[in-house]
């Protein structure tokens, strides 16, 4: 049994058993290690998709989760999630994540934990995102992203189709290709350092060899590899 097994009853996931298995593994190695940080925390979930990770944050103990997602039809899917305390603690809204953070800062909002799950490699403004996140004075920023397997502190530019739900939003009217930046791990480490964060990487090597299929992208040998970073303010 895995946390996301309940998704099998939702239209979007009914025929996606491999996808649910992937989400369950990611939950085990991404959310479980920070369960203590989530107890009673107020969480900001950037690019929240259909609210699945917002729901997971709430179920793990967060007192409130605010999710920002740019695609309205994805936010609507959250209505299908099981009723209960976890769902009640989640508030999703439609909007640009940068505009949303700016608005929340202007309103004096504060967040203890900021989730950057699956969006950091679909943007071009990585440092701006971290600068804005820092202004909330969080105790933890979680970044789950693809990272370029290239030497040095670099950002690899890639084109992708903005019409796909898992890709970047359009950056210009009528755009058929969006430009995104996949940073190297050392690039993120540099950004974290200058903004006053210590950074620890999740130990994905703990996943047994026989269970790695659904999360193969965390073990790619070349070009890019997914990984999870935990950023905490330096003492």
C-alpha positions in Angstrom: 0.0 0.0 0.0 1.2 3.5 -0.9 0.1 7.0 0.0 -1.2 7.8 -3.5 -3.1 4.6 -4.0 -6.3 6.6 -3.6 -5.7 8.1 -7.0 -6.8 4.9 -8.7 -10.3 6.0 -8.2 -9.8 9.3 -10.1 -10.5 9.6 -13.8 -7.0 10.9 -14.7 -5.2 8.1 -12.9 -7.5 5.1 -13.4 -5.4 3.5 -16.1 -2.1 4.8 -14.9 -0.8 2.2 -12.4 2.8 2.8 -13.2 2.3 6.5 -12.6 0.8 5.8 -9.2 3.7 3.5 -8.3 6.1 6.3 -9.3 4.3 8.8 -7.1 4.3 6.4 -4.2 8.0 5.9 -4.4 8.6 9.6 -4.7 6.4 10.2 -1.6 8.4 7.6 0.4 11.8 9.1 -0.4 10.8 12.8 -0.8 8.1 13.5 1.8 8.8 11.0 4.6 12.2 12.5 5.4 10.7 15.9 6.1 7.6 14.8 8.0 8.9 16.5 11.2 9.3 19.8 9.3 5.8 19.6 8.1 4.1 19.3 11.5 2.0 22.4 12.0 3.7 24.1 9.1 2.3 26.5 6.6 3.4 25.4 3.1 3.6 27.0 -0.3 3.4 24.6 -3.2 4.6 26.1 -6.4 3.2 24.8 -9.7 0.9 22.6 -7.7 -0.5 20.7 -10.8 -3.7 19.0 -9.6 -2.8 19.4 -5.9 -1.4 15.9 -5.4 1.7 17.1 -3.5 -0.3 19.8 -1.7 -2.6 17.0 -0.5 0.5 15.0 0.5 2.0 17.9 2.5 -1.3 18.3 4.3 -1.7 14.6 5.1 1.9 14.6 6.5 1.0 17.2 9.1 1.0 20.7 7.5 -1.7 22.9 9.0 -2.3 24.7 5.8 -1.0 24.4 2.2 -1.4 27.1 -0.4 -0.9 25.9 -4.0 -0.4 28.0 -7.1 -0.9 26.5 -10.5 -1.1 28.1 -13.9 -3.5 25.8 -15.6 -7.1 26.1 -14.5 -8.2 22.6 -15.6 -5.6 21.0 -13.4 -6.8 22.9 -10.3 -10.3 21.7 -11.1 -9.2 18.1 -10.8 -8.5 18.6 -7.1 -12.2 18.5 -6.5 -12.1 14.8 -7.1 -9.7 14.2 -4.2 -11.0 12.4 -1.1 -12.8 14.6 1.3 -11.3 15.0 4.8 -8.9 16.9 6.9 -6.1 16.8 4.4 -8.2 18.3 1.6 -9.7 20.9 3.9 -6.2 22.2 4.7 -5.4 22.8 1.0 -6.1 26.0 -0.9 -5.4 26.0 -4.6 -5.5 29.0 -6.8 -4.8 29.7 -10.5 -2.0 32.0 -11.4 1.6 32.5 -12.3 3.9 31.4 -9.6 6.1 34.5 -9.7 3.1 36.8 -9.6 1.6 34.7 -6.9 4.7 35.0 -4.7 4.9 38.7 -5.3 1.3 39.1 -4.3 1.7 37.0 -1.1 4.8 39.0 -0.1 3.0 42.2 -0.6 0.1 40.8 1.6 2.6 39.9 4.3 2.1 36.1 4.0 4.6 33.8 5.6 5.4 30.2 4.9 7.5 27.7 6.9 8.1 25.3 4.0 8.1 25.9 0.2 7.7 23.1 -2.2 9.3 23.4 -5.6 8.5 20.0 -7.0 8.8 19.5 -10.7 9.0 23.1 -11.8 12.6 24.2 -11.2 13.7 22.8 -14.6 10.7 24.3 -16.5 11.6 27.9 -15.9 14.3 30.4 -16.9 14.3 32.5 -13.7 15.7 30.1 -11.1 17.5 32.7 -9.0 14.5 35.0 -9.0 12.4 32.1 -7.7 14.8 31.4 -4.9 15.1 35.1 -4.1 11.4 35.4 -3.7 11.2 32.2 -1.7 13.9 33.5 0.6 11.8 36.6 1.5 9.2 34.4 3.1 11.9 33.3 5.5 11.1 29.6 5.3 12.8 27.0 7.4 12.9 24.6 4.5 12.8 24.7 0.7 12.3 21.4 -1.1 13.4 21.3 -4.7 12.7 18.2 -6.8 14.0 18.7 -10.3 16.0 17.5 -13.2 19.7 18.6 -13.2 22.1 18.8 -16.1 24.9 16.3 -15.8 27.5 18.8 -17.1 30.6 20.1 -15.4 30.5 23.4 -13.7 27.8 25.8 -12.5 25.8 25.9 -15.7 22.2 26.0 -17.0 21.4 23.9 -20.0 18.8 25.5 -22.3 16.1 23.2 -23.8 13.0 23.8 -25.9 9.7 22.1 -25.0 6.0 22.1 -26.0 4.0 24.4 -23.7 0.7 22.7 -24.8 1.6 19.7 -22.6 0.4 19.8 -19.0 3.8 18.7 -17.6 5.8 21.3 -19.5 6.4 25.0 -19.1 3.5 27.5 -19.6 3.6 29.6 -22.7 6.0 32.5 -22.4 4.6 34.5 -25.3 1.3 34.6 -27.2 1.0 31.9 -29.8 4.2 30.2 -28.7 4.8 26.6 -29.9 8.1 26.2 -28.2 9.0 27.4 -24.7 12.6 27.8 -23.6 13.5 26.3 -20.3 16.7 26.0 -18.2 17.9 22.8 -16.6 20.5 23.8 -14.0 23.4 21.6 -12.9 23.5 20.5 -9.3 26.5 22.7 -8.6 24.5 25.7 -10.1 21.8 25.1 -7.5 24.4 24.7 -4.8 25.9 28.1 -5.7 22.5 29.8 -5.7 21.7 28.3 -2.3 25.0 29.3 -0.9 24.8 33.0 -1.8 21.3 33.2 -0.4 22.3 31.8 2.9 21.2 28.2 2.7 22.9 24.9 3.5 21.9 22.2 1.0 21.5 18.5 1.5 20.6 16.0 -1.3 18.2 13.2 -0.8 19.8 9.7 -0.8 18.0 8.1 -3.8 20.6 5.4 -3.8 18.6 3.8 -0.9 16.0 2.7 -3.5 16.6 -1.0 -4.1 17.8 -1.9 -7.5 14.7 -3.9 -8.2 12.4 -1.0 -7.4 14.0 1.7 -9.5 12.0 1.3 -12.7 9.2 3.8 -12.0 11.8 6.4 -10.9 14.5 5.6 -13.5 15.1 9.3 -14.1 16.7 9.6 -10.7 19.4 7.2 -11.9 20.1 8.4 -15.5 23.8 8.0 -16.3 24.1 10.9 -18.7 22.7 14.3 -20.0 20.3 14.9 -17.0 19.2 13.3 -13.8 16.4 14.0 -11.4 17.3 14.7 -7.8 15.9 16.2 -4.6 17.5 19.0 -2.6 16.6 20.3 0.9 17.6 23.9 1.5 17.7 25.2 5.1 18.9 28.5 6.5 22.5 28.4 7.6 23.0 28.5 11.4 
